Amino acid sequence: MTKQSGILGVGQISRTVSDIESAETWYRDAVGLAHLFTFNTLAFFDINGIRLMLSQEDQLQPAESIIYLRVGDIHAAHQQMQSRGIAFTQPPHVIHRHDNGSEEWMAFFDDPDGRPLAIMATVVPPNAH
């Protein structure tokens, strides 16, 4: 495989929603994603170069992948998202400590259709090496 024919990264993630208009508003205003465009029953957002496509469906996919949104400061992002109406099911917490002392943090919340999403951050304590 040449570089041009190999995998370059993730281009798009797809998720079903029950109501495209309310989902567009929620992902844009509460989650804070950059809205790219909407047409018919599809809405597209930018997540730092990865496109999120929401598609309105009569039958939602019962088990879709959790989308983990990386943030720089998980506590500030948590507070800001709460102020925009997001109810977290789990507050920011450490899920793993690496051998070098850095920590993986996550906080979980549900989309309007009751399916989980999360914010995540890697925290490097001052004494980590």
Sequence and secondary structure as in RCSB ss.txt:
>XXXX:A:sequence
MTKQSGILGVGQISRTVSDIESAETWYRDAVGLAHLFTFNTLAFFDINGIRLMLSQEDQLQPAESIIYLRVGDIH
AAHQQMQSRGIAFTQPPHVIHRHDNGSEEWMAFFDDPDGRPLAIMATVVPPNAH
>XXXX:A:secstr
  TTTS     EEEEEES HHHHHHIIIIII  EEEEEETTEEEEEETTEEEEEEE SS  SS   EEEE S HH
HHHHHHHHTT  EEEEEEEEEE TTS EEEEEEEE TTS EEEEEEEE  TT  
